[in-house]
């Protein structure tokens, strides 16, 4: 009985081997390559039905699972892409899938190629399959490199459980993050630590206040030469500076070592550890003081080196802005050093990283230099948000990640990154506005700003429903007056209009 079965099996094997392969080497290579798009189908063409059916079904199941995850579980995908441990597993999984794909491709070709093909035909087919395998290996290597760049970025920029901060909010894991933070306030710092400076100066200080439900964002810019920056009454820094950050003994004069842009380096130097253990004492000091000045609890900070900013913009492929007047590139007012050139006015000007940096910081002999620079900085933020489309970020991701991990500091924890990515997508499609702090009324100079007046403006702008409705103020009609009541504008300015092309004469 067993011998008859053996004879039938041997006969079946001989019959399968005797069946002619009707494909040329070129056709076999093409079928194998096409079969790699849906692994298993080439086995079916080669009449290996059981193997082909099994591999094809597995391939279809894999494609269906990928489609389901991509369409229905995007938040989970984002969370996985921000978990350093899972990213390592993704690299291993990517390598395993690529290896299996290569095995299927090579074995498919071996099953399809004609047995009697000549050396030239065999060499041509092998060359085609080899090139496709090389392409698969190169693509896998690029994917793995991107995943490792992402892992490095997450680990180096965003704090894990071991990171230290005295100003971060406490987030309960069992509750929705944005239910706990319906309005998120982030301190944006641009630090300049050039060779001609003793330590870093935070020349750019902007508060981004975000409605986490809508993504609407209000930007609040503070001038770098503000003095008497306040501290909360319960802060140990209030004991050191009860009337704000300045030296009363010097009188009402300009005190550059007590400007807002000097706090980052001066206070940690004089009172190290005064707020407690911190990975970035200067940023924690600014969060406490700026938060008191604007009347908001600042939850997190994002700090970027000014020189590194140009690398980040360059990695994004540049930005597009409207330039309404010549903007100096370089120059020093104090040392009377003129700029090397000017960015010329024009609509929709494409700027690379270096020019974008000077568009955001140039001030040589610009009327109202600090306020003008703040306005351009807000427009720069708007341009970066518009430029950072998912397609553009993915296309330039390795360059962006490399620039980011070297040049960005923040106290945003790793565990909240998925929520921040989702919020960032909301911000991108929402409105970005500016809150004007009324320089003429509240800070004609930086020596003694009216912080209480600024807080009231910000409160009304962020909570228009809660603020009392402004009553029209009727003025006595003059010869040119219409006699109509006038009101004070308290709503934030839309950056779409503020950053439009309105050339100055």
ZIWO-V690831 format. One record per pair of residues at least 6 apart in sequence whose ideal C-beta (glycine too) atoms are under 7 Angstrom apart, sorted by the first residue. I is the first residue (numbers start at 0). J is the second residue. D is the distance in Angstrom with one decimal. If there is no record, write none. Layout:
I;J;D  I;J;D
//
This chain:
20;111;6.9  20;113;4.9  20;114;6.2  22;30;6.7  22;111;5.4  22;113;6.4  23;113;6.5  24;112;5.6  24;113;6.4  24;116;4.8  24;120;3.7  24;121;6.3  24;123;6.1  24;124;4.1  25;123;6.8  27;108;5.9  27;111;3.8  27;112;4.2  27;124;6.1  28;108;6.1  28;124;4.3  28;127;4.2  28;128;6.0  30;41;5.6  30;44;5.7  30;111;5.5  31;41;5.2  31;104;5.8  31;107;4.2  31;108;3.9  31;111;5.9  31;128;6.4  32;127;7.0  32;131;5.5  34;40;4.7  34;41;2.7  34;107;5.1  35;100;6.4  35;103;6.8  35;104;4.8  35;131;7.0  37;55;6.6  37;58;5.5  38;54;5.5  38;58;4.5  38;100;6.5  38;103;4.5  39;51;5.1  39;54;3.2  39;55;3.2  39;58;5.4  40;51;6.9  40;55;5.8  41;107;3.5  41;111;6.5  42;50;5.0  42;51;3.2  42;54;6.0  42;107;6.3  42;110;6.8  43;51;3.7  43;55;6.7  44;111;6.6  45;107;6.9  45;110;3.8  45;111;5.2  47;110;6.3  54;103;6.6  68;76;6.2  69;76;6.8  74;417;6.5  74;421;6.6  77;417;4.8  77;420;5.1  77;421;6.8  78;417;4.2  79;85;4.9  80;149;6.4  81;153;5.8  81;413;6.9  81;416;4.1  81;417;5.7  83;150;5.0  83;153;5.6  83;154;5.4  86;146;5.3  86;149;6.1  86;150;4.2  87;150;6.9  89;146;5.4  90;143;4.8  90;146;5.1  90;147;6.5  93;139;5.9  93;142;5.4  93;143;5.8  94;139;6.4  94;143;6.8  97;135;5.7  97;136;6.8  97;139;3.9  100;135;6.0  101;132;5.2  101;135;5.9  104;128;6.4  104;131;6.4  104;132;6.5  105;128;6.3  108;124;6.5  108;128;5.0  112;124;5.7  144;397;6.7  145;396;5.8  145;397;6.0  148;396;6.9  148;397;5.0  148;400;4.2  148;401;6.8  149;400;6.2  151;400;7.0  151;404;5.8  152;400;4.4  152;403;5.6  152;404;4.8  153;413;6.0  153;416;6.9  155;404;4.3  156;403;6.1  156;404;5.5  156;407;5.3  156;409;6.3  157;409;6.6  157;411;5.8  157;412;6.5  157;413;4.6  157;416;6.2  158;278;6.8  158;410;6.1  158;412;5.4  158;413;6.7  159;413;5.4  162;278;5.6  162;410;6.9  162;412;6.9  163;276;4.5  163;277;5.4  163;278;5.2  164;277;5.8  164;278;6.5  164;283;6.4  164;410;4.4  165;274;4.6  165;275;4.4  165;277;5.5  165;283;5.3  166;283;4.9  166;286;4.5  166;287;6.3  167;299;6.7  167;410;5.5  168;180;6.9  168;298;5.1  170;176;6.0  170;179;6.0  170;415;6.8  171;179;6.5  176;415;6.2  176;418;4.6  177;211;3.9  177;212;6.9  177;418;6.9  180;211;6.0  180;298;6.4  181;211;5.8  181;212;6.7  182;208;6.2  182;209;6.9  182;210;6.0  182;211;6.8  183;209;4.6  183;211;5.3  183;298;5.9  184;206;6.1  184;208;5.1  184;295;4.8  184;296;6.3  184;297;5.0  184;298;5.5  185;207;4.7  185;298;6.7  185;299;5.2  185;300;6.8  185;301;6.1  186;206;5.9  186;285;6.3  186;286;5.4  186;289;6.0  186;297;4.9  186;300;4.1  187;205;4.3  187;207;5.8  187;301;5.6  188;201;4.9  188;203;6.5  188;204;6.3  188;282;6.6  188;285;6.8  188;300;6.1  188;302;4.1  189;201;6.7  189;202;5.9  189;203;2.9  189;303;6.1  189;305;5.2  189;308;6.8  190;199;4.3  190;201;5.3  190;263;6.9  190;302;5.7  190;304;5.7  190;305;6.5  191;199;6.8  191;200;5.3  191;202;5.2  191;305;4.5  192;198;6.7  192;199;4.0  192;304;6.8  198;264;3.7  199;263;5.9  199;264;5.7  200;260;4.6  200;261;6.6  200;263;7.0  201;260;5.2  201;263;4.6  201;285;6.6  202;223;5.2  202;260;5.3  202;360;6.8  203;376;5.8  204;221;4.5  204;223;7.0  204;259;6.1  204;285;7.0  204;289;6.4  205;218;5.7  205;219;6.7  205;220;5.2  205;376;6.7  206;219;4.2  206;289;6.5  206;293;5.8  206;295;6.6  206;297;6.8  207;216;5.7  207;218;5.8  208;216;6.9  208;217;4.7  208;219;6.8  208;295;6.5  208;461;6.1  209;216;4.9  209;422;7.0  209;426;6.3  211;422;6.0  213;429;5.7  214;422;6.9  214;425;3.3  214;426;4.4  214;428;6.7  214;429;3.3  215;429;4.8  215;430;5.0  216;426;5.6  216;429;6.6  216;431;4.9  217;432;5.1  217;434;5.3  217;460;6.4  217;461;6.2  217;491;5.2  218;377;5.1  218;380;6.9  218;431;6.7  218;433;5.2  219;293;5.8  219;434;5.0  219;457;6.3  220;373;3.9  220;376;6.8  220;377;6.5  221;259;6.1  221;289;6.5  221;292;7.0  222;369;4.9  222;442;6.7  222;445;5.8  223;258;6.2  223;259;5.7  223;260;4.1  223;369;6.3  224;258;4.8  224;259;6.9  224;369;6.9  224;445;3.8  225;258;6.8  225;259;4.2  225;445;4.9  225;448;5.4  226;245;4.7  226;254;6.1  226;257;5.4  226;258;6.4  226;445;5.6  226;446;5.3  226;447;6.9  227;242;6.6  227;243;3.3  227;244;6.4  227;245;4.8  227;447;5.9  227;448;7.0  228;243;5.6  228;244;4.3  228;259;5.6  228;262;6.4  228;288;4.6  228;292;6.0  229;243;5.0  229;288;6.6  229;291;4.7  229;292;5.8  229;450;5.9  230;236;4.3  230;237;4.2  230;240;6.1  230;287;6.2  230;288;5.6  230;291;5.9  231;237;6.3  231;287;6.7  231;291;5.1  234;287;5.7  235;273;5.3  235;274;6.9  236;273;6.4  236;284;7.0  236;287;6.6  239;270;6.4  244;257;5.5  244;262;6.0  244;288;6.8  245;254;5.8  245;257;4.5  246;254;5.9  246;257;6.1  251;446;5.8  251;447;7.0  253;446;6.8  255;261;6.7  256;265;6.1  262;284;5.8  262;285;6.0  262;288;6.4  263;281;3.6  263;284;7.0  263;285;6.0  264;281;6.2  266;284;4.9  267;280;4.0  267;281;5.4  267;284;6.7  274;280;6.8  274;283;5.3  274;284;6.8  277;283;4.8  279;408;6.0  282;300;4.7  282;302;5.9  286;297;4.4  286;300;5.8  289;297;6.3  290;296;5.8  290;297;4.1  292;450;5.0  292;453;6.9  293;453;6.5  293;454;6.4  293;457;5.4  294;454;3.6  294;457;5.8  294;458;6.2  299;409;6.6  299;410;5.5  299;411;4.9  300;409;6.3  300;410;5.9  301;407;6.7  301;409;4.7  302;408;4.4  302;409;6.8  303;406;5.8  303;407;5.3  304;406;4.7  305;356;6.6  305;360;6.5  307;402;6.5  307;405;6.6  307;406;2.9  308;356;5.4  309;352;3.5  309;353;5.0  309;355;6.5  309;356;4.1  310;352;5.9  310;402;4.3  310;406;6.5  311;399;6.9  311;402;4.7  311;403;6.6  311;406;6.6  312;318;5.8  312;352;4.2  312;355;4.4  312;383;7.0  313;351;5.9  313;352;3.2  314;395;5.4  314;398;3.8  314;399;4.4  314;402;4.8  315;383;6.9  315;386;5.1  315;387;6.4  315;391;6.4  315;395;6.2  315;399;6.5  316;391;6.3  316;395;6.1  317;349;5.5  317;350;5.8  317;351;5.0  317;355;6.9  318;350;5.7  318;355;5.4  318;379;6.9  318;382;4.0  318;383;6.0  318;386;5.2  319;347;5.4  319;348;6.9  319;349;5.6  319;382;6.1  320;348;5.8  320;350;6.2  320;358;6.3  320;378;5.8  320;379;6.9  320;382;5.1  321;346;5.2  321;347;6.6  321;498;6.2  321;499;6.1  321;500;4.0  322;342;5.6  322;343;6.9  322;344;4.9  322;345;5.7  322;348;5.2  323;344;5.9  323;500;6.6  323;501;5.5  323;502;5.1  323;503;5.5  324;344;5.8  324;503;4.7  325;341;3.9  325;342;6.8  325;343;6.2  325;344;6.4  326;341;6.3  326;342;4.2  326;357;6.7  326;358;5.5  326;361;4.6  327;338;3.7  327;341;5.7  327;361;4.3  327;363;3.9  327;365;6.9  328;338;5.2  328;339;5.6  328;340;5.1  328;341;6.5  328;342;6.4  328;357;4.4  328;361;6.3  329;338;4.5  329;339;4.8  330;336;5.9  330;337;5.5  330;338;3.5  330;363;3.1  332;363;5.8  332;364;6.6  338;363;5.1  342;354;6.0  342;357;6.8  342;358;5.9  344;502;5.3  346;500;4.0  350;358;5.9  355;379;6.5  358;375;5.8  358;379;6.4  359;375;5.8  359;376;4.9  359;379;4.5  360;372;6.3  362;368;4.0  362;372;5.1  365;371;5.0  370;438;6.2  374;497;6.6  377;433;5.5  377;494;6.1  378;494;6.7  378;498;3.9  381;431;5.5  381;494;4.9  381;498;5.7  384;426;6.9  384;427;5.8  384;431;7.0  392;399;6.4  411;419;6.3  430;493;6.7  431;494;4.7  432;491;3.5  432;492;6.0  432;493;5.5  432;494;6.2  433;491;6.0  433;492;4.7  433;494;5.9  433;497;5.9  434;456;6.6  434;457;5.8  434;460;4.7  434;491;5.0  435;492;6.1  436;453;4.8  436;456;6.0  437;456;6.3  440;452;6.4  441;448;6.1  441;449;4.1  441;452;4.4  441;453;5.4  442;448;4.0  442;449;6.7  456;489;6.9  458;466;6.7  459;466;4.0  459;489;4.6  460;489;6.2  460;490;6.6  460;491;4.9  463;490;6.7  469;486;5.2  469;487;5.6  469;489;6.4  471;484;3.4  471;485;6.9  471;486;5.2  472;484;6.6  472;485;6.0  472;486;7.0  473;484;4.8  474;485;6.5  476;482;3.8
//
